[in-house]
Every structure is written in structure tokens, then in C-alpha cells.
Amino acid sequence: VMQADTLGNGPGWLEAANASQPFGRLFSTSDIANLAVFLLSDAAGPITGTLVDQEQWVIGANR
């Protein structure tokens, strides 16, 4: 409702937003949850002092 009506992007805003992303879709809640689960797991044990910048775009990609 916010994107379509309040911001005036129309009913097809989600499809347009997905198509504009390098991976063809916006992040989902499960993408963020998967990162959190990994960081809380033993597999992430060797990671220290790291910034994980989970962005919607790829550096160097055409936007």
C-alpha cells in the first residue's frame, strides 16, 4: 500500500522493483533470516570484526 498508493508507484511497483535488481528480485525476509542464522551458527566461528553489507545492488553493476 505504501509503495503503490502513498508513494504513487502504482500496482505494478513490485514487479518493476524486482526487475530492476541485479539478481532479479528484492531481498526477502528469509534472505535476511538466513544470514542471521549463519552468523549465529558454529560455521561463522572464524568470522570476527566483519561488516556484512547485505545490499540490493552489486558494486559495478549497471543500475
ABEGO torsion letter per residue (X at the ends): XAAAAAAGAEAAAAAAAAAABAAGBBBBAAAAAAAAAAAABAAAAABBGBBBBBBABBBGBBX
